[in-house]
């Protein structure tokens, strides 16, 4: 008996043509929208650098004109007389006042802001944290002139008691000695600036602390850590670079604040060893108070002082970037 075996031959598969790969540019953009977005992003970055260079060039050009005609030392002279012949002006008092008031503001604002941010994110119940965060957000939206009016009408009249207490117990240091004058001093300016920059530092720090991985906190709690130990070992190391960035944002506002300082401070071109005695000045306050009455050369001199403030701001931001880079192991990117 013939037994025929048949094998089913599978039909040949037709050749499959792979879709042509889209051409990619150097950044990996494949679609027209990606290329458009890449071009806009690159153009925005280049435009920002061009604007910064243009500002620096303008300030440098006008500052060189004024400094070339200055009959005093621009960095060490303790006076500002640009409408006389020969003109004599310097930034020693302005630089000292700007740095001192900003340091006082940061010393007061940063610890309080970090404490508020930790309270909102880790201690306050949900029904309380929302309203408190909302109030902090509202404080960030208050205009500078409102802070200045509040400082002149409310804060300054109530500073006599604090100044007297500091003079009685710490006047021997010289830093807190008081001659019973009006409390329109660098300490008052520093307190007002601290109130102004407090919402900025608090809001940024709060958002940073909320990004702490939950597993880090749960692991610390599982090992028997208290709530404060969880914050100290898990939350603060993770958010350290963010807190530094928030502090630099606040410092930038403190360095350039104008109207609030001009409203509260009693300026004079001398450096006071005590934080409680009136006197001193800041770059922004001096520019705002003298710009309207200055002639063309006086405006160039004010622009020269603005150039120094511009350089100080760049140096502060650069230092902050270096600090953050050195602590990159604590950032959220490596969590």
Backbone torsions as a table, in degrees:
resi	resn	phi	psi	omega
1	UNK	NA	130.6	-178.1
2	UNK	-83.8	125.8	176.5
3	UNK	-112.9	115.3	-179.8
4	UNK	-103.8	126.6	178.8
5	UNK	-101.8	129.7	178.5
6	UNK	-114.7	135.0	177.5
7	UNK	-107.5	127.6	177.9
8	UNK	-73.4	114.2	178.2
9	UNK	-88.3	120.1	179.3
10	UNK	-69.3	138.4	-179.7
11	UNK	-64.7	146.0	-179.1
12	UNK	-64.0	137.7	179.4
13	UNK	-77.3	133.8	179.4
14	UNK	-68.4	148.7	-179.9
15	UNK	-64.6	132.0	179.5
16	UNK	-95.3	127.9	-179.8
17	UNK	-95.1	119.7	177.6
18	UNK	-68.6	138.0	178.2
19	UNK	-63.3	141.4	-178.4
20	UNK	-62.7	128.8	179.7
21	UNK	-68.8	135.8	179.1
22	UNK	-72.3	145.3	179.8
23	UNK	-72.1	135.8	178.9
24	UNK	-109.9	144.4	174.5
25	UNK	-89.9	-169.8	-173.8
26	UNK	-63.7	-24.6	-178.1
27	UNK	-97.8	1.5	179.0
28	UNK	85.8	11.1	179.6
29	UNK	-75.2	130.2	-175.9
30	UNK	-114.4	-31.2	-176.1
31	UNK	-103.9	158.9	179.0
32	UNK	-58.5	-38.6	178.2
33	UNK	-62.4	-39.1	178.0
34	UNK	-63.7	-42.4	-179.0
35	UNK	-67.2	-37.1	177.8
36	UNK	-65.5	-44.7	179.6
37	UNK	-64.3	-39.3	178.0
38	UNK	-61.7	-43.5	179.3
39	UNK	-64.8	-41.5	178.3
40	UNK	-65.0	-41.8	179.2
41	UNK	-64.1	-45.5	179.5
42	UNK	-64.4	-42.1	178.5
43	UNK	-63.6	-38.3	178.5
44	UNK	-63.7	-42.7	178.0
45	UNK	-63.1	-42.9	179.0
46	UNK	-66.1	-40.2	178.7
47	UNK	-62.0	-39.2	178.2
48	UNK	-62.0	-43.6	178.3
49	UNK	-64.1	-38.6	178.9
50	UNK	-64.6	-42.2	179.0
51	UNK	-63.7	-43.9	178.2
52	UNK	-61.5	-42.2	178.8
53	UNK	-65.7	-38.7	179.0
54	UNK	-65.2	-42.0	177.6
55	UNK	-62.5	-46.5	179.7
56	UNK	-62.1	-41.1	179.3
57	UNK	-64.9	-43.2	178.7
58	UNK	-62.6	-48.2	-179.8
59	UNK	-61.7	-42.5	-178.9
60	UNK	-64.8	-41.6	-178.8
61	UNK	-64.2	-49.3	-178.7
62	UNK	-69.8	-33.4	177.9
63	UNK	-67.3	-38.3	-180.0
64	UNK	-62.8	-36.5	178.0
65	UNK	-63.0	-45.4	-177.2
66	UNK	-71.0	-45.3	-177.0
67	UNK	-65.3	-33.0	179.2
68	UNK	-64.1	-24.3	-179.9
69	UNK	-102.9	2.0	-179.0
70	UNK	-76.1	128.0	178.8
71	UNK	-93.2	7.2	172.9
72	UNK	-119.3	178.6	175.5
73	UNK	-83.9	118.8	-173.7
74	UNK	-60.9	-29.4	-175.9
75	UNK	-91.1	-21.7	-172.2
76	UNK	-123.8	-5.9	-178.1
77	UNK	-71.8	139.1	-176.8
78	UNK	-103.5	39.6	177.1
79	UNK	-152.6	165.5	-179.2
80	UNK	-141.3	88.0	179.8
81	UNK	-125.3	93.9	-178.0
82	UNK	-101.2	-10.5	-178.2
83	UNK	-99.7	10.6	178.4
84	UNK	-113.0	167.4	177.5
85	UNK	-120.2	124.2	-4.5
86	UNK	-78.2	149.1	179.9
87	UNK	-70.7	141.3	178.9
88	UNK	-137.2	123.6	-179.7
89	UNK	-156.1	156.2	178.7
90	UNK	-157.8	167.4	-172.8
91	UNK	-112.7	11.7	-175.3
92	UNK	-59.5	-47.9	-178.9
93	UNK	-66.6	-40.8	-178.0
94	UNK	-66.2	-42.9	179.1
95	UNK	-64.7	-43.1	179.2
96	UNK	-62.6	-46.7	-179.2
97	UNK	-65.2	-39.7	179.0
98	UNK	-63.0	-45.3	-177.5
99	UNK	-69.7	-43.3	-177.2
100	UNK	-65.1	-47.2	-179.4
101	UNK	-63.7	-37.1	179.2
102	UNK	-69.9	-39.1	178.5
103	UNK	-65.0	-42.9	177.4
104	UNK	-60.8	-44.0	179.7
105	UNK	-62.6	-43.2	-179.6
106	UNK	-67.7	-40.0	179.9
107	UNK	-63.1	-32.2	179.5
108	UNK	-86.2	-36.7	-170.2
109	UNK	-83.9	-41.4	-171.8
110	UNK	-62.1	-51.5	179.4
111	UNK	-60.0	-41.2	-179.8
112	UNK	-66.4	-41.6	-179.1
113	UNK	-64.4	-43.1	178.3
114	UNK	-64.5	-40.3	178.4
115	UNK	-63.3	-42.5	178.4
116	UNK	-64.1	-42.4	179.6
117	UNK	-62.6	-41.7	177.6
118	UNK	-66.6	-38.1	178.8
119	UNK	-63.1	-43.6	-178.0
120	UNK	-66.2	-39.8	-172.8
121	UNK	-89.2	-24.2	-171.7
122	UNK	-130.3	-11.8	-176.7
123	UNK	-120.1	-42.4	-174.0
124	UNK	-72.1	140.7	172.9
125	UNK	-65.5	159.9	-174.6
126	UNK	-58.3	-38.4	-178.5
127	UNK	-67.3	-22.8	179.0
128	UNK	-94.9	-36.9	-175.2
129	UNK	-62.8	-37.2	-179.8
130	UNK	-62.5	-54.0	178.0
131	UNK	-61.0	-38.5	179.4
132	UNK	-64.1	-43.8	177.4
133	UNK	-62.8	-36.5	179.2
134	UNK	-65.3	-40.8	178.5
135	UNK	-65.0	-41.1	178.1
136	UNK	-61.9	-41.0	177.3
137	UNK	-62.4	-38.0	178.1
138	UNK	-65.2	-37.8	178.9
139	UNK	-62.3	-32.8	179.6
140	UNK	-68.5	-19.7	-177.1
141	UNK	-94.5	-2.4	-179.2
142	UNK	-72.6	130.2	179.8
143	UNK	-64.6	156.9	-177.7
144	UNK	-64.1	-38.6	-177.4
145	UNK	-65.5	-30.6	176.8
146	UNK	-67.2	-42.9	174.5
147	UNK	-59.7	-40.8	-179.6
148	UNK	-64.5	-44.2	177.9
149	UNK	-64.0	-41.4	176.9
150	UNK	-62.6	-40.2	179.1
151	UNK	-64.5	-41.0	-178.1
152	UNK	-72.7	-36.6	-173.7
153	UNK	-93.0	-25.1	-175.2
154	UNK	-117.2	-51.4	-173.6
155	UNK	-68.5	-49.7	-175.6
156	UNK	-60.0	-46.7	179.8
157	UNK	-63.3	-21.4	-178.1
158	UNK	-99.4	10.1	-179.2
159	UNK	-90.9	-9.9	-177.1
160	UNK	-61.3	-41.1	179.9
161	UNK	-63.5	-44.6	178.5
162	UNK	-64.0	-42.6	-179.4
163	UNK	-64.4	-40.5	178.3
164	UNK	-64.6	-40.1	178.8
165	UNK	-64.9	-43.3	178.6
166	UNK	-64.2	-38.2	179.1
167	UNK	-67.6	-37.5	-178.3
168	UNK	-69.0	-40.3	-172.8
169	UNK	-101.4	-25.3	-176.9
170	UNK	-127.4	10.8	179.6
171	UNK	-64.3	-24.8	-179.7
172	UNK	-64.6	-19.3	178.9
173	UNK	-76.2	-17.4	-175.2
174	UNK	84.5	-27.2	-179.4
175	UNK	-75.2	-25.8	-178.0
176	UNK	-123.6	29.8	174.1
177	UNK	-81.5	142.9	-173.8
178	UNK	-131.7	134.3	-179.0
179	UNK	-100.1	24.9	176.3
180	UNK	64.1	24.5	176.5
181	UNK	-86.6	-177.6	178.2
182	UNK	-64.5	136.3	-176.7
183	UNK	-77.2	47.8	175.6
184	UNK	-102.4	69.7	-171.0
185	UNK	-122.0	-176.7	-179.6
186	UNK	-65.3	-32.1	178.1
187	UNK	-66.3	-41.7	177.2
188	UNK	-62.6	-42.8	177.2
189	UNK	-61.9	-42.8	179.4
190	UNK	-62.8	-39.7	178.1
191	UNK	-65.1	-43.5	179.6
192	UNK	-64.6	-42.7	177.7
193	UNK	-64.0	-36.4	178.0
194	UNK	-62.0	-40.8	177.6
195	UNK	-64.9	-35.7	-177.4
196	UNK	-72.4	-38.4	-177.1
197	UNK	-89.6	-8.7	-179.8
198	UNK	-57.6	-45.7	-179.6
199	UNK	-63.6	-36.2	-179.1
200	UNK	-63.4	-50.7	-178.4
201	UNK	-65.4	-38.6	-179.2
202	UNK	-65.1	-45.5	-176.7
203	UNK	-64.0	-45.8	-179.3
204	UNK	-66.9	-44.0	179.4
205	UNK	-62.9	-38.0	179.3
206	UNK	-61.5	-44.8	179.8
207	UNK	-67.4	-33.9	177.5
208	UNK	-66.6	-44.4	-178.9
209	UNK	-65.8	-27.7	177.8
210	UNK	-72.2	-16.0	-179.8
211	UNK	-89.6	1.3	178.8
212	UNK	-63.0	128.6	179.4
213	UNK	-57.2	132.4	-178.3
214	UNK	-61.9	-31.3	-178.7
215	UNK	-66.2	-29.2	177.8
216	UNK	-65.3	-46.1	-179.9
217	UNK	-68.0	-40.6	179.6
218	UNK	-65.7	-36.9	178.0
219	UNK	-64.6	-41.1	178.5
220	UNK	-65.8	-39.9	177.6
221	UNK	-65.6	-36.7	179.4
222	UNK	-65.7	-27.5	178.0
223	UNK	-84.4	2.9	176.5
224	UNK	93.6	15.6	-179.0
225	UNK	-74.9	146.6	173.0
226	UNK	-77.7	173.4	-178.8
227	UNK	-63.0	-40.8	178.6
228	UNK	-66.6	-38.0	178.0
229	UNK	-66.1	-34.3	174.5
230	UNK	-62.3	-44.6	179.5
231	UNK	-64.3	-42.6	-176.8
232	UNK	-69.9	-36.1	-175.0
233	UNK	-94.3	-25.1	-174.3
234	UNK	-116.2	-46.2	-172.1
235	UNK	-78.5	-51.8	-176.2
236	UNK	-64.7	-44.2	176.2
237	UNK	-61.0	-38.6	179.1
238	UNK	-65.2	-41.4	-174.7
239	UNK	-95.6	11.4	-175.4
240	UNK	-62.4	-46.4	-179.8
241	UNK	-65.1	-35.4	177.1
242	UNK	-66.9	-39.1	177.3
243	UNK	-65.1	-38.7	177.0
244	UNK	-62.9	-43.7	177.9
245	UNK	-62.0	-43.0	177.8
246	UNK	-62.1	-40.3	179.1
247	UNK	-64.4	-37.4	178.9
248	UNK	-68.6	-34.2	174.0
249	UNK	-63.1	-44.6	177.1
250	UNK	-64.6	-39.7	179.3
251	UNK	-64.4	-36.5	177.6
252	UNK	-61.1	-40.1	176.9
253	UNK	-69.4	-38.5	-179.8
254	UNK	-64.9	-38.9	-179.5
255	UNK	-66.0	-36.7	-174.7
256	UNK	-102.3	6.7	-178.1
257	UNK	-66.3	135.4	-171.9
258	UNK	-116.5	-68.0	-167.9
259	UNK	-66.8	-40.4	-179.1
260	UNK	-63.4	-42.4	179.7
261	UNK	-67.6	-42.4	179.9
262	UNK	-64.2	-29.0	-179.1
263	UNK	-77.8	-32.2	-172.9
264	UNK	-96.8	-39.0	-170.8
265	UNK	-79.3	143.2	169.6
266	UNK	-100.0	95.4	-168.2
267	UNK	-79.4	151.8	171.3
268	UNK	-161.3	152.2	-176.0
269	UNK	-90.7	67.2	171.3
270	UNK	-149.3	155.8	-179.0
271	UNK	-102.2	120.6	178.7
272	UNK	-93.8	132.2	176.6
273	UNK	-69.5	-26.2	-179.4
274	UNK	-96.7	142.6	176.3
275	UNK	-77.2	-9.2	-173.8
276	UNK	-97.5	-17.6	-177.5
277	UNK	-88.5	141.8	179.6
278	UNK	-62.6	154.9	178.4
279	UNK	133.2	172.6	-179.2
280	UNK	87.7	-168.9	-179.3
281	UNK	-179.2	171.8	178.1
282	UNK	-128.1	163.9	180.0
283	UNK	-58.7	-52.7	-175.6
284	UNK	-64.8	-41.6	179.5
285	UNK	-64.0	-40.7	-179.7
286	UNK	-66.9	-40.0	178.1
287	UNK	-64.4	-44.0	-178.3
288	UNK	-66.7	-37.3	-175.2
289	UNK	-80.7	-25.4	-174.1
290	UNK	-109.0	-10.0	-173.0
291	UNK	-66.5	-39.8	-175.2
292	UNK	-67.9	-29.6	-178.1
293	UNK	-100.7	3.5	-177.0
294	UNK	-85.8	145.4	171.8
295	UNK	-81.7	-171.3	-176.1
296	UNK	-62.8	-43.0	178.8
297	UNK	-67.0	-38.1	178.0
298	UNK	-62.3	-36.8	176.8
299	UNK	-66.8	-37.2	175.7
300	UNK	-62.8	-38.4	178.2
301	UNK	-65.5	-40.6	177.0
302	UNK	-65.3	-37.0	176.2
303	UNK	-64.4	-35.4	176.7
304	UNK	-62.6	-40.7	176.3
305	UNK	-67.4	-34.5	175.0
306	UNK	-63.8	-32.7	176.3
307	UNK	-62.8	-40.0	178.6
308	UNK	-65.3	-41.1	176.7
309	UNK	-63.3	-38.2	176.9
310	UNK	-61.1	-43.6	179.7
311	UNK	-66.8	-42.0	178.9
312	UNK	-60.8	-41.5	179.2
313	UNK	-63.1	-43.5	178.7
314	UNK	-63.9	-40.6	179.6
315	UNK	-64.5	-42.3	179.1
316	UNK	-62.5	-45.1	179.8
317	UNK	-65.4	-39.5	177.1
318	UNK	-64.0	-41.0	177.5
319	UNK	-63.7	-38.8	178.1
320	UNK	-63.8	-40.4	178.4
321	UNK	-62.7	-39.8	178.7
322	UNK	-65.5	-41.3	179.5
323	UNK	-63.7	-43.0	-179.9
324	UNK	-65.3	-39.3	179.5
325	UNK	-65.4	-36.8	179.2
326	UNK	-69.6	-23.5	179.9
327	UNK	-109.2	31.2	-177.7
328	UNK	-64.5	-24.0	-178.8
329	UNK	-69.1	-14.4	178.6
330	UNK	-98.1	-0.8	-173.9
331	UNK	-78.9	164.8	179.7
332	UNK	-66.6	-21.6	-179.1
333	UNK	-65.6	-26.1	-178.1
334	UNK	-103.9	9.5	-178.5
335	UNK	-74.1	NA	NA
